[in-house]
């Protein structure tokens, strides 16, 4: 394995993803359209995760850990409905879900994942 760190979509503050030693580390992913409800925002976030993982040469079946940040815990059941349709059966990752204030008021959810490449 290479000791090089590969970074994707590098900006002045952060990168969207870093890959090192066979592991992809994603930045927190949020919805592009904050006007949607929790189901729509969750679907957008999961699609963004799929795209980043594909760029690293991996997919959601290889997620090692997921961290979910919800603004309102009343959205937990609806978010889980979208999540459960998305995850790969038999490959559901370890996961934590916490209530958190996010950087913009329209955001309802942010998800961070780490995946094997």
C-alpha positions in Angstrom: 0.0 0.0 0.0 1.1 3.5 -0.7 1.7 6.0 2.0 0.3 8.8 -0.2 -2.9 10.5 0.8 -5.2 11.1 -2.1 -7.6 14.1 -1.6 -10.7 14.8 -3.6 -12.4 18.2 -4.2 -9.8 20.1 -2.1 -10.9 23.5 -1.0 -9.4 26.2 1.2 -11.2 24.8 4.3 -11.7 21.1 3.7 -11.6 18.2 1.2 -14.7 16.1 0.4 -12.8 12.9 0.8 -9.4 11.5 1.6 -8.2 8.0 0.8 -5.3 6.6 2.7 -4.1 3.0 3.2 -7.2 1.5 1.6 -9.7 3.5 3.6 -11.9 6.4 2.3 -12.8 9.1 4.8 -15.7 11.3 3.7 -16.5 14.8 4.9 -19.9 15.3 6.3 -22.4 15.2 3.4 -25.5 17.5 3.4 -28.4 18.0 1.0 -27.9 20.5 -1.9 -31.7 21.3 -1.8 -32.4 22.3 1.8 -36.1 23.0 1.0 -36.9 19.3 0.9 -38.1 17.4 4.0 -36.1 14.8 5.8 -36.8 12.0 3.3 -35.7 14.1 0.4 -32.6 15.4 2.2 -31.6 12.0 3.4 -31.9 10.6 -0.2 -29.7 13.5 -1.5 -27.1 12.9 1.2 -27.0 9.1 0.5 -26.7 9.8 -3.3 -23.7 12.1 -2.6 -22.1 9.4 -0.5 -22.6 6.9 -3.3 -20.9 9.2 -5.8 -17.9 9.9 -3.6 -17.5 6.2 -2.7 -17.6 5.4 -6.5 -14.8 7.9 -7.1 -12.7 6.1 -4.6 -13.4 2.7 -6.2 -15.7 1.4 -3.5 -19.4 1.4 -2.5 -21.9 1.4 0.4 -21.4 -2.3 1.0 -17.9 -1.5 2.3 -18.8 1.2 4.8 -16.9 0.7 8.0 -18.8 3.3 10.1 -21.5 5.9 9.7 -22.2 8.9 11.8 -25.6 10.6 11.4 -26.4 14.1 12.7 -30.1 15.0 12.9 -31.4 18.4 13.8 -34.7 17.0 15.0 -34.9 13.6 16.6 -38.6 13.5 15.5 -37.2 12.8 12.0 -35.4 9.6 13.2 -38.1 7.2 11.9 -38.5 8.9 8.5 -34.7 9.1 8.0 -34.4 5.4 9.0 -37.0 4.5 6.3 -34.8 6.0 3.6 -31.6 4.6 5.1 -33.0 1.1 5.3 -34.0 1.2 1.6 -30.4 2.4 0.7 -28.1 0.1 2.8 -26.9 -3.2 1.4 -28.7 -6.1 3.2 -26.2 -8.1 5.2 -23.7 -5.2 5.0 -25.3 -2.6 7.3 -22.4 -0.7 9.0 -21.9 0.2 12.6 -23.7 3.5 13.1 -24.3 6.3 15.5 -27.1 8.9 15.3 -27.1 12.1 17.4 -29.0 15.3 17.6 -27.0 18.3 16.5 -27.3 21.9 15.4 -26.0 22.1 11.8 -24.2 25.0 10.1 -27.3 26.2 8.1 -30.9 26.3 9.4 -32.3 24.6 6.3 -30.2 21.5 6.7 -31.9 18.6 8.5 -29.3 15.9 8.3 -25.5 15.4 7.8 -23.9 12.0 7.4 -20.2 11.1 7.7 -18.9 7.7 6.6 -15.6 5.8 6.5 -15.3 3.0 4.0 -12.8 0.3 2.9 -11.6 0.7 -0.6 
